[in-house]
Amino acid sequence: MVELADNRPRWRQVHEIIKERIRSGTYAPGTRIPSVIQLHEEFGIATATGQKVMRALRADGLVYTEPGMGSFVVMQPDAKPDSDQ
């Protein structure tokens, strides 16, 4: 389990960790990110806290959620998709 140690709210700490994983490419565009339950298991946060993290990531434009499928990293504006041209 990842230890959250500073004085900031737990949801903010997890939000920053997931954002950094997206920015670093650990979670590449189009890949599924951990679910709320997986966030609970990794960080020891409550389900409601995990839902707040997901809402914040969606508000940041970093992920989108497909009901019944999960949440996925969006293509970042500076990333160039492959083309056949």
N, C-alpha and C positions, 0 to 999 in steps of 0.2 A: 504494500500500500504506500502511495506517495504521501509523505508527511507535509502538511500545510502548517507553517510555523509563524508567519508574520501576523500583524494585527489587523490587516485588511479583512473584509468579509470573505468567507470561504468561497462563495460563488464567484467573487471577483478574482480570487487567486486561481481557481480552476479555469475560469474564462481566459485569463492571461496565458496559462499553460497551453490550453487548446489552441488559442490564437498563434502562439509561437510555434506549435507543431505544424500548423497549417502554413505559416510563413516560411518555415525551414524546409518544407517539403516532406516532413514525416507523414503528413496526411496530404497526399497529392490531389489535385483537382479531379473530381469525379469519384473519389474514394469515400467509403462510408466512414463516419467518425463513430466513436463509442456511443452507445445508447445511454440513456439516463441510468439504467440499471448498471451498466458497465462503469459509468462514472462513480456510482455509489461504491462499487467493488474496488475501484482503483484508488479513490480519494477519501472514502469513508464519509461521503456527504449524503444528506437526505434526498429523497426523490424530488421533493419540491425545490431543493437547491439545484439539483441537476436540471430540472425544467427551466429554472431561471437562467442557468448557463446557456442552454439551448436557445432560449428567447433572445438573449444578448448576442449570441453568434449569428442568429438570423437577422437581427436588427443591424449588425455590423456588415451584413451582406457577404459573410464568409461561408455560410452553409444554407442549404434549403432542405426541407423535409418532405419526403414522399410518405403519406400515410400508409402504414403497414409495411413499409420498406426500410425506413431509417432516415438519417440525416447525412447529407453528402456535401463535400467541399465544392464550392462553385469555382468556375474558371476565373482567375484573377485578371484584372484589366491589363496588367503588364505581361501576362503570359500569352504567348502566341500559339494558337492551335496549329497542328500540322496541316499543310495544304498540298494539293497535287499540282500547284502552279509552278 
